[in-house]
Amino acid sequence: MDQDERVRALLGFLAARYGEIVWWDASADEVVIGAVLTQQTRWENVERALALLKDAGVCTVEGVDRAETATVEAAVRCTGFYRVKTARLKRLCRRMCEMGGIEGLSRLPTPALREALLAVNGVGEETADSILCYGFARPSFVVDAYTKRICGCIGVTGSYGALKAAFERVLPEDAALYGRVHGQVVEYAKEFCVAGRCDECRMKTVCV
């Protein structure tokens, strides 16, 4: 099997196992904020931080931009590296506001929007693609640590860009589908990789 065939086999296996799951159904503002906060922490901590930002009345791009640094730091402290994450959030939200906020950015073509996000210090490819896919409904596949691990198990390797391109070659250009597949990958990884159930994992037989 070549890499595309291996990815197709993986997609078929995941679709049969998990079906039509919905992954990260939230407003664009929450996705932008959550995509930064989820770096190096558990999702449960991000949910807590988002709730605290909502309680403070600043859980939007404009809200984070205008909020006092101390207010944001207090809310996101539970996600770890809270000073670094607050600085990243403030930079990202400031830049987004300068470009017209969510509404203004939504008018940009996907390549330009991705480039604008990546130009912000602290926003990497995974964060940018998460914002694009889940916040702006753009067909930009997200490659995270789980994706890299599972791809490695089926013999698909390469850089972030190479793995992203492999999925985007095989999948129809559909943001909802991209999000669903990414969610299926994460669900499988949580079920087997995180739980240390390597002996039960089916990945090594998917492409046989």
DOVONU-714591 format. One record per residue (C-alpha): residue in three letters; z, x, y. Coordinates in Angstrom, 3 decimals, always signed. Each point is the difference from the previous one (the first is absolute). Layout:
BEGIN
   residuo         zz         xx         yy
       ala          Z          X          Y
...
//
This chain:
BEGIN
   residuo         zz         xx         yy
       met     +0.000     +0.000     +0.000
       asp     -0.681     +1.139     +3.538
       gln     +2.551     -0.627     +2.765
       asp     -1.524     -3.299     +1.127
       glu     +0.070     -1.334     -3.550
       arg     +3.641     +1.045     -0.322
       val     +0.882     -1.806     +3.224
       arg     -1.830     -3.127     -1.234
       ala     +1.972     +0.128     -3.260
       leu     +3.227     +0.292     +1.973
       leu     -0.916     -2.954     +2.221
       gly     -0.779     -2.161     -3.032
       phe     +3.307     +0.895     -1.638
       leu     +2.043     -0.707     +3.142
       ala     -1.792     -3.279     +0.737
       ala     +0.680     -1.235     -3.531
       arg     +3.660     +0.986     +0.231
       tyr     +0.933     -1.206     +3.506
       gly     -2.706     -2.389     +1.149
       glu     -0.171     -1.448     +3.516
       ile     +3.027     +1.539     +1.653
       val     +0.484     -0.022     +3.787
       trp     +1.185     +3.278     +1.449
       trp     +1.605     +0.426     +3.429
       asp     -0.706     -3.345     +1.655
       ala     +1.325     +0.631     +3.518
       ser     -1.056     -0.041     +3.630
       ala     -1.999     +2.937     +1.364
       asp     +3.005     +1.045     +2.103
       glu     +2.306     +0.138     -3.018
       val     -2.579     +1.921     -2.022
       val     -0.370     +2.621     +2.741
       ile     +3.747     +0.479     +0.208
       gly     +0.583     -0.187     -3.745
       ala     -2.762     +2.493     -0.779
       val     +1.859     +2.639     +2.003
       leu     +3.464     -0.910     -1.251
       thr     -0.986     +0.000     -3.691
       gln     -0.617     +3.747     +0.080
       gln     +2.486     +1.683     -2.383
       thr     +2.198     -3.020     -0.645
       arg     +0.299     -3.117     -2.163
       trp     -1.586     -3.244     +1.115
       glu     +3.371     -1.752     -0.017
       asn     +1.097     +2.282     +2.836
       val     -3.140     -0.841     +1.968
       glu     +0.681     -3.719     -0.395
       arg     +3.509     +0.501     +1.333
       ala     -1.298     +1.979     +2.984
       leu     -2.623     -2.648     +0.790
       ala     +2.701     -2.670     -0.070
       leu     +2.136     +2.042     +2.403
       leu     -2.958     +0.521     +2.337
       lys     -0.583     -3.759     -0.053
       asp     +3.657     -0.608     +0.807
       ala     -0.399     +2.363     +2.959
       gly     -3.138     -1.866     +1.098
       val     -2.262     +3.050     -0.227
       cys     -1.872     -0.384     -3.312
       thr     -3.445     +0.188     +1.590
       val     -2.193     +2.836     +1.229
       glu     +0.764     -0.961     +3.599
       gly     +3.676     -0.479     -0.824
       val     +0.408     +3.475     -1.478
       asp     -1.919     +1.495     +2.915
       arg     +2.289     -1.523     +2.627
       ala     +3.264     +0.320     -1.957
       glu     +2.578     +2.662     +0.694
       thr     -0.215     +2.874     -2.473
       ala     +3.629     -0.567     -1.010
       thr     -0.747     -3.641     -0.874
       val     -2.812     +0.958     -2.348
       glu     +1.979     +2.869     -1.520
       ala     +2.914     -2.297     -0.797
       ala     -2.282     -2.482     -1.757
       val     -1.979     +2.515     -2.063
       arg     +2.909     +2.308     -0.876
       cys     +0.168     -1.510     -3.507
       thr     -3.502     +1.328     -0.816
       gly     +1.015     +3.656     +0.363
       phe     -1.405     +2.613     +2.397
       tyr     +0.616     -2.670     +2.618
       arg     -0.485     +2.223     +3.044
       val     -3.330     +1.314     -1.300
       lys     -1.156     -3.502     -0.939
       thr     +1.059     -1.428     +3.345
       ala     -1.968     +2.696     +1.819
       arg     -3.056     -0.712     -2.166
       leu     +0.311     -3.734     +0.529
       lys     +0.375     +0.387     +3.753
       arg     -3.074     +2.275     +0.189
       leu     -2.097     -2.318     -2.147
       cys     +1.025     -3.174     +1.801
       arg     -0.514     +1.620     +3.422
       arg     -3.508     +1.068     -0.963
       met     -0.804     -3.422     -1.435
       cys     +1.198     -1.696     +3.184
       glu     -2.144     +2.360     +2.072
       met     -2.994     -1.134     -2.068
       gly     +0.680     -3.709     +0.463
       gly     +2.523     -0.627     -2.747
       ile     -0.826     -1.736     -3.260
       glu     -2.617     -2.192     +1.662
       gly     -1.770     +2.890     +1.689
       leu     -0.010     +2.175     -3.095
       ser     -1.283     -2.856     -2.152
       arg     -3.288     +0.183     +1.892
       leu     -0.633     +3.604     -1.058
       pro     -2.228     +0.773     -3.001
       thr     +1.954     +1.264     -2.985
       pro     -0.967     +3.711     +0.265
       ala     +0.982     +0.106     +3.687
       leu     +3.253     -1.843     -0.659
       arg     +0.895     +2.359     -2.842
       glu     -0.779     +3.006     +2.198
       ala     +2.188     -1.396     +2.794
       leu     +2.934     -0.473     -2.377
       leu     -0.357     +3.456     -1.542
       ala     -0.048     +1.547     +3.477
       val     +3.662     -0.981     +0.455
       asn     +2.399     +2.753     -1.032
       gly     +1.899     -1.122     -3.099
       val     -2.635     -2.440     -1.270
       gly     -1.617     +1.288     -3.175
       glu     -2.777     -1.431     -2.129
       glu     +2.218     -2.203     -2.162
       thr     +1.728     -1.485     +3.039
       ala     -3.293     -0.561     +1.826
       asp     -1.655     -1.633     -3.008
       ser     +3.033     -2.242     -0.569
       ile     -0.243     -1.208     +3.588
       leu     -3.751     -0.518     -0.314
       cys     +0.113     -1.827     -3.332
       tyr     +3.112     -2.143     +0.420
       gly     +0.286     -0.291     +3.776
       phe     -3.631     -0.309     +1.061
       ala     -1.565     -1.278     -3.262
       arg     -2.454     +2.902     -0.145
       pro     -1.438     +1.280     -3.300
       ser     +1.730     +3.381     +0.038
       phe     +1.605     +0.845     -3.340
       val     +3.568     +1.344     +0.047
       val     +0.799     +3.019     -2.160
       asp     +3.726     +0.589     -0.447
       ala     +2.087     +2.166     -2.322
       tyr     -0.144     -2.679     -2.711
       thr     -3.802     -0.120     +0.186
       lys     -0.239     +3.778     -0.285
       arg     +2.337     +0.045     -3.002
       ile     -1.794     -2.747     -1.903
       cys     -3.418     +1.447     +0.808
       gly     +1.168     +3.337     -1.361
       cys     +1.002     -1.689     -3.242
       ile     -3.518     -1.391     -0.484
       gly     -1.712     +3.272     +0.926
       val     -1.014     -0.881     +3.561
       thr     +1.069     +2.748     +2.381
       gly     -0.808     +1.296     +3.456
       ser     +1.047     -0.152     +3.621
       tyr     +1.145     -3.130     +1.800
       gly     -3.529     -0.524     +1.254
       ala     -1.537     +0.484     -3.437
       leu     +2.308     -2.565     -1.628
       lys     -0.522     -2.463     +2.848
       ala     -3.764     +0.387     -0.349
       ala     +0.173     -0.499     -3.779
       phe     +1.656     -3.415     +0.374
       glu     -2.243     -1.011     +2.886
       arg     -3.131     +0.854     -2.001
       val     +1.057     -2.223     -2.878
       leu     +1.559     -2.934     +1.873
       pro     -1.876     -2.561     +2.114
       glu     +0.674     +0.532     +3.715
       asp     +2.832     -2.514     +0.327
       ala     +3.340     +0.704     +1.705
       ala     +1.875     -2.670     -1.964
       leu     -1.281     +1.460     -3.265
       tyr     +0.941     +3.522     +1.094
       gly     +3.499     -1.206     +0.783
       arg     +0.296     -1.822     -3.315
       val     -1.087     +3.048     -2.000
       his     +2.383     +2.252     +1.897
       gly     +2.772     -2.504     -0.717
       gln     -0.869     -0.002     -3.703
       val     +0.160     +3.805     -0.062
       val     +3.427     -0.057     +1.639
       glu     +1.286     -2.698     -2.357
       tyr     -1.068     +2.018     -3.041
       ala     +1.545     +3.179     +1.389
       lys     +3.274     -1.788     +0.729
       glu     +0.021     -1.414     -3.505
       phe     -0.705     +3.273     -1.816
       cys     -0.025     +3.108     +2.217
       val     +3.133     -0.723     +2.029
       ala     +1.821     -1.351     -3.053
       gly     -0.787     +3.159     -1.989
       arg     -1.829     -1.909     -2.735
       cys     -2.708     +2.631     -0.512
       asp     +0.059     -0.408     -3.789
       glu     -0.986     -3.669     +0.406
       cys     -2.654     +0.593     +2.673
       arg     -3.503     -1.229     -0.826
       met     -1.829     +2.146     +2.544
       lys     -1.000     +2.702     -2.446
       thr     -1.769     -2.584     -2.187
       val     -1.710     -1.968     +2.778
       cys     -3.009     +2.317     +0.124
       val     -0.326     +0.806     -3.701
//
